């Protein structure tokens, strides 16, 4: 967190009150119950007003991409896209797209090979999101991923919108997806996001914006989280333990999400005067939901006690904006973690090196190397 946000993180981390007005930033909410209440109250708070996500993403992606929608149109688009994200649908998608890569990962680790986990997570996430949005798998490659990171890395908490130059750059990056996404929209494939949006009556331009949004949200958070989870398990002694105590896998994933909170902050704009704790907020003001602080309801990492359970997946949001892609993210997390744990049964594993990523929106590692641990077979 400190490497990604060297100014904003220390400033927010010092806040001890449930809600606090911070000049130049907005009202910062750090209490889980208050944060959930704001997310659930779509009458008083919105994603489309001043200081909200719409100011960041509408100039880049257009006005109808779930990231920046509210009301009936938002609910209808979610309803039409929801069949793509049922547990059965995402399970099938991940199995057919990543079954081979996950088995290769297990075999390489079990054979004693050292694996660079960030690159591995990036390739897997890119393959899945490419299939979902109807793109050839080679389109969302490492080069494009780095380009996407330059877009999201330009976001600053103190700046509610991108500069004109940053918007132009972001549009250029998103345009690299346009041709292939347009083909998916024209085919009308119901198993892809563009095909679903065409069925809904959205035009080609709106569908292309949605593709950009799914690429942005469907890669960076997952690629940041998976290596952090493996490092957290290794650091706490849970990597080897979890390999034989699989009943703790889901609590460990939840605890990992609680401790790391891949999307550390959410934004809302005030629609009508209301109170957040003892802070009065008025229309047009910005609310900064510090999820990474709200999730810190207990110290440490504890899959047995599982304090994360009480948060009801707050890291994915709440209410009508609960992350639509959460089942897909969870299927990929379970798949990659299972491959690592299966290898750990055959060969003790340890993290040999790691480097943090700097100047990024989503805190994570630039590199993590996992391989045979002490006492492993040569």
TIPALO-694293 format. One record per residue (C-alpha): x, y, z; residue number from 1; residue in one letter. Coordinates in steps of 0.5 Angstrom, whole numbers, always signed. Each point is the difference from the previous one (the first is absolute). Example, Ala and Ser with C-alpha at 12.3 -4.5 7.8 and 13.67 -1.06 7.14 Angstrom:
2
- +25 -9 +16 1 A
- +2 +7 -2 2 S
This chain:
378
- +0 +0 +0 1 X
- +6 +5 +2 2 X
- +3 -2 -7 3 X
- -6 +1 -4 4 X
- -2 +7 +4 5 X
- +5 +3 +4 6 X
- -4 +6 +1 7 X
- -7 -2 +1 8 X
- +1 -7 +4 9 X
- +4 +3 +6 10 X
- -5 +6 +0 11 X
- -6 -4 +0 12 X
- +3 -6 +5 13 X
- +1 +6 +5 14 X
- -8 +1 +0 15 X
- -3 -4 +6 16 X
- -7 +3 +0 17 X
- -6 -3 -3 18 X
- -1 +5 -5 19 X
- +4 +7 -1 20 X
- +0 +6 -5 21 X
- +7 +1 -3 22 X
- +1 +6 -4 23 X
- +1 -1 -7 24 X
- -1 -7 +0 25 X
- -8 -1 +3 26 X
- -3 -4 +6 27 X
- +4 -6 +1 28 X
- -4 -6 +3 29 X
- +4 -5 +4 30 X
- -5 -4 +4 31 X
- -3 -6 -3 32 X
- -7 +1 +2 33 X
- +0 +7 -3 34 X
- +3 -2 -6 35 X
- -5 -5 -2 36 X
- -5 +5 +2 37 X
- +2 +5 -5 38 X
- +1 -6 -5 39 X
- -7 -2 +1 40 X
- -3 +7 +0 41 X
- -1 +1 -8 42 X
- -5 +6 +2 43 X
- +5 +4 +4 44 X
- +7 -2 -4 45 X
- +1 -1 -7 46 X
- +6 -3 -5 47 X
- -2 +6 -5 48 X
- +1 +6 +3 49 X
- +6 +5 +2 50 X
- +6 -4 +3 51 X
- -3 -6 -2 52 X
- +3 -6 -5 53 X
- -4 +3 -6 54 X
- +4 +6 +0 55 X
- +6 -4 -1 56 X
- -2 -5 -4 57 X
- -6 +3 -5 58 X
- +5 +4 -4 59 X
- +4 -6 -1 60 X
- -6 -6 -1 61 X
- -6 +4 -1 62 X
- -6 +0 +5 63 X
- -3 -7 +0 64 X
- +5 -5 +2 65 X
- -2 -2 +7 66 X
- +5 +4 +4 67 X
- -3 +6 -1 68 X
- -8 -1 +0 69 X
- -5 +0 +4 70 X
- -8 -1 +1 71 X
- -4 -4 -5 72 X
- +5 +0 -6 73 X
- +5 -3 +5 74 X
- -4 -6 +3 75 X
- -3 -2 -7 76 X
- +7 +0 -3 77 X
- +3 -4 +6 78 X
- -6 -5 -1 79 X
- +1 -1 -7 80 X
- +8 -1 +1 81 X
- -1 -5 +7 82 X
- -1 -6 -4 83 X
- +7 +0 -2 84 X
- +2 +1 +7 85 X
- -4 -6 +3 86 X
- +5 -5 +4 87 X
- -2 -5 -5 88 X
- +2 +4 -6 89 X
- +7 +3 +3 90 X
- +2 -7 +2 91 X
- -1 -3 -7 92 X
- +3 +7 -3 93 X
- +6 -1 +5 94 X
- +1 -8 -1 95 X
- +0 +1 -7 96 X
- +5 +6 -1 97 X
- +4 -2 +6 98 X
- +0 -7 +1 99 X
- +6 -1 -4 100 X
- +4 +6 +3 101 X
- -1 -2 +7 102 X
- +2 -7 -1 103 X
- +6 +2 -3 104 X
- +1 +5 +6 105 X
- +0 -6 +5 106 X
- +4 -4 -4 107 X
- +6 +5 -1 108 X
- +0 +2 +8 109 X
- -1 -8 +2 110 X
- +6 -1 -5 111 X
- +4 +5 +4 112 X
- +0 +6 -5 113 X
- +0 +7 +2 114 X
- -7 +4 -2 115 X
- -1 +7 -1 116 X
- -7 +1 +3 117 X
- -1 +7 -2 118 X
- +1 -2 -8 119 X
- -4 -7 +1 120 X
- -6 +4 +4 121 X
- +0 +5 -6 122 X
- +0 -5 -6 123 X
- -6 -4 +4 124 X
- -4 +6 +1 125 X
- +1 +3 -7 126 X
- -2 -7 -3 127 X
- -7 +0 +4 128 X
- -1 +7 -1 129 X
- +1 +0 -8 130 X
- -5 -6 +0 131 X
- -5 +3 +4 132 X
- +0 +7 -5 133 X
- +1 -4 -6 134 X
- +7 +2 -2 135 X
- +6 -5 -2 136 X
- +4 -2 +5 137 X
- +6 +3 -2 138 X
- -3 +7 +0 139 X
- +1 +1 +7 140 X
- +7 -1 +1 141 X
- +6 +2 +4 142 X
- +1 +7 -4 143 X
- -8 +2 +0 144 X
- +0 -2 +8 145 X
- +6 +5 +1 146 X
- -4 +5 -4 147 X
- -6 -1 +4 148 X
- +4 +1 +6 149 X
- +2 +7 -2 150 X
- -7 +2 -1 151 X
- -2 -2 +7 152 X
- +6 +2 +3 153 X
- -1 +7 -2 154 X
- -6 +0 +5 155 X
- +1 +4 +7 156 X
- -4 +1 +6 157 X
- +1 +7 +0 158 X
- -2 +1 -7 159 X
- -8 -2 -2 160 X
- +1 +0 -7 161 X
- +6 -1 -5 162 X
- +3 +5 -4 163 X
- -1 +1 -8 164 X
- +6 -3 -1 165 X
- -1 -6 +4 166 X
- -7 -1 -3 167 X
- +3 +0 -7 168 X
- +5 -5 +2 169 X
- -5 -4 +3 170 X
- -4 +0 -6 171 X
- +6 -2 -4 172 X
- +1 -6 +4 173 X
- -7 -2 +0 174 X
- -1 +1 -7 175 X
- +5 -6 -1 176 X
- -6 -5 +2 177 X
- -5 +4 -5 178 X
- +1 -4 -6 179 X
- -1 -7 +3 180 X
- -5 +2 +5 181 X
- -4 +3 -6 182 X
- +0 -7 -3 183 X
- -2 -3 +6 184 X
- -6 +5 +0 185 X
- -2 -1 -7 186 X
- +0 -8 +1 187 X
- -5 +1 +6 188 X
- +3 -6 +3 189 X
- -4 -1 +7 190 X
- +6 -3 +3 191 X
- +3 +7 +0 192 X
- -1 +7 +3 193 X
- +0 +3 -6 194 X
- -5 -5 -3 195 X
- -5 +1 +6 196 X
- +1 +7 +0 197 X
- -3 +0 -7 198 X
- -5 -4 +2 199 X
- -2 +5 +5 200 X
- +0 +5 -6 201 X
- +6 +4 +2 202 X
- +4 +3 -6 203 X
- +7 -2 -2 204 X
- +3 +6 +3 205 X
- -3 -2 +7 206 X
- +2 -7 -1 207 X
- +7 +2 -1 208 X
- +0 +4 +6 209 X
- -2 -6 +4 210 X
- +5 -4 -3 211 X
- +5 +5 +3 212 X
- -3 +0 +7 213 X
- +0 -8 +0 214 X
- +8 +0 -2 215 X
- +2 +5 +5 216 X
- -4 -3 +6 217 X
- +1 -7 -2 218 X
- +7 +0 +0 219 X
- +4 +5 +4 220 X
- -4 -2 +7 221 X
- +1 -7 -1 222 X
- +7 +0 -3 223 X
- +2 +4 +7 224 X
- -4 -4 +5 225 X
- +3 -7 -2 226 X
- +7 +1 +1 227 X
- -1 +4 +6 228 X
- -5 -6 +3 229 X
- +6 -5 -2 230 X
- +5 +4 +4 231 X
- -5 +1 +6 232 X
- +0 -7 +0 233 X
- +7 -1 +0 234 X
- +2 +5 +5 235 X
- -5 -3 +5 236 X
- +1 -7 -1 237 X
- -6 -2 -3 238 X
- +2 -2 -7 239 X
- +3 -6 +3 240 X
- -6 -1 +5 241 X
- -5 +1 -5 242 X
- +2 -5 -5 243 X
- -2 -5 +5 244 X
- -6 +4 +3 245 X
- -4 +1 -6 246 X
- -6 +2 +5 247 X
- +3 +6 +1 248 X
- +1 +2 -7 249 X
- -6 +5 -1 250 X
- +1 +3 +7 251 X
- +7 +1 -2 252 X
- -2 +4 -7 253 X
- -5 +4 +4 254 X
- +5 +2 +5 255 X
- +5 +1 -5 256 X
- -5 +5 -3 257 X
- -2 +3 +6 258 X
- +8 +2 +2 259 X
- +2 +2 -7 260 X
- -7 +3 -3 261 X
- +2 +0 -7 262 X
- -4 +6 -1 263 X
- +2 +4 +6 264 X
- -5 +6 -1 265 X
- -7 +1 -3 266 X
- -3 +7 -2 267 X
- -7 +3 +0 268 X
- -3 +7 -1 269 X
- -5 +3 +5 270 X
- -7 +1 -3 271 X
- -4 +2 +6 272 X
- +2 +3 +7 273 X
- +1 -6 +5 274 X
- +5 -2 +5 275 X
- +5 -5 +0 276 X
- +2 -1 +8 277 X
- +0 +7 +3 278 X
- +2 +3 -7 279 X
- -5 +4 -4 280 X
- +1 -1 -8 281 X
- -3 +5 -5 282 X
- -2 -1 -7 283 X
- +6 +0 -5 284 X
- +5 -2 +6 285 X
- +4 -6 -1 286 X
- +0 -6 +4 287 X
- +7 -4 +0 288 X
- -2 -7 +3 289 X
- +7 -3 +3 290 X
- -2 -7 -1 291 X
- +7 -2 +2 292 X
- -1 +3 +7 293 X
- -7 -3 +1 294 X
- +3 -7 -1 295 X
- +5 +1 +5 296 X
- -5 -3 +6 297 X
- +5 -5 +2 298 X
- +8 +0 +0 299 X
- +4 -5 -4 300 X
- -3 -6 -4 301 X
- -4 -5 +3 302 X
- -4 -5 -5 303 X
- -2 -4 +7 304 X
- -3 +6 +3 305 X
- -2 +3 -7 306 X
- -2 +7 +2 307 X
- -1 +1 -7 308 X
- -7 -4 +0 309 X
- -3 +6 +4 310 X
- +1 +5 -5 311 X
- -4 -4 -5 312 X
- +5 +2 -6 313 X
- +0 +7 +1 314 X
- +7 +0 -4 315 X
- -5 -1 -6 316 X
- -5 +5 +2 317 X
- -7 +0 +2 318 X
- -7 +1 -3 319 X
- -2 +1 -7 320 X
- +8 +1 -2 321 X
- +2 -6 +3 322 X
- +6 -2 -4 323 X
- -4 -4 -6 324 X
- +7 -4 -2 325 X
- +1 -2 +7 326 X
- -2 -8 -1 327 X
- +5 +1 -6 328 X
- +6 +2 +4 329 X
- -2 -5 +5 330 X
- +1 -5 -5 331 X
- +6 +2 -2 332 X
- +3 +1 +7 333 X
- -2 -7 +2 334 X
- +3 -3 -7 335 X
- +7 +3 +1 336 X
- +0 -1 +7 337 X
- -2 -7 +0 338 X
- +6 -1 -6 339 X
- +5 +3 +5 340 X
- -3 -4 +6 341 X
- +0 -7 -4 342 X
- +8 +1 -2 343 X
- +1 +2 +8 344 X
- -2 -7 +2 345 X
- +5 -3 -5 346 X
- +5 +5 +1 347 X
- +1 +5 +6 348 X
- +0 +7 -3 349 X
- +2 +7 +2 350 X
- +1 +7 -3 351 X
- +7 +1 -2 352 X
- -1 +8 -2 353 X
- -5 +5 -1 354 X
- +0 +7 -2 355 X
- -6 +5 +1 356 X
- -3 +4 -5 357 X
- +0 +8 +0 358 X
- -4 +5 -3 359 X
- -6 -5 -1 360 X
- -7 +1 +2 361 X
- -1 -7 +3 362 X
- +5 -1 +5 363 X
- +4 -7 -2 364 X
- +7 -3 -2 365 X
- +4 +1 -6 366 X
- +3 -6 +1 367 X
- -1 -7 +4 368 X
- +4 -6 -1 369 X
- -2 -6 +3 370 X
- +3 -7 +0 371 X
- +3 -6 +4 372 X
- +1 +2 +7 373 X
- +5 -3 +5 374 X
- +0 -7 +1 375 X
- -3 -1 -7 376 X
- +2 -6 -5 377 X
- +5 +2 -5 378 X
